[in-house]
Amino acid sequence: MAATAFTLIAPAFARGRFPRLLLSDVVLKRLSMDTAEATALALLCGETIVPEFNAGPFIRHLDEVVDRTEIRPFFGHFPDRPASWGINVRLLGVDWETEDWDKEALTEWRRAYTNLPSALQMFVVTLLWLYHGRGEDNQWLLRLPHKWHIAEALPALKAAGLLGDWAKLVVTYQGW
């Protein structure tokens, strides 16, 4: 939490104090946060959220954000595929009937990703990290920017007006 606070107050200080802390590190720490830590993260990002032990708030916010922002080309609903924890939004680039990679769709996914502003890239990749539960990916993010220092990422999300939405997704996330 200290790194997040320092980043939002003094990004240059945070970069020096936490030289290797990436956005992915903060996102992936979510499942090891207790309620107090998750609530504090939300507050630091301007949101008043108390995490619940169900996926409902995450699902509602995920659907709303995907529809409201420019990230629809990266995610889809697959009604014939059973939802995971109630979440039926999945990454595009996979044929979800066979679970094989759809090379053409993956190429289009990567092309669309490179055309996004960096703050939206951070938003898309946050969802990918939550979906996978890890920071490394050798399919969607291959040769694409995704290793942002926290001191670069949080101010970029804030400047784009996405910091609250980002925090809400991370804090309400209970598992995919």
Buried (B, 14 or more C-beta within 10 A) or exposed (E): BEBBBBBBEEBEEBBEBBEEBBBBBBBBBBEEBEEEBBBBBBBBBEBEBEBEEEBEBBBEBBBEBBEEBBBEBBBBEBEEEEBEEEBBBBBBBBEBEEEEEBEEBBEBBBEBBEEBEBBBBBBBBBBBBBBBEEBEBEBBBEEBEBBBBBBBBBBBBBEBEBBBBBBBBBBBBBEB
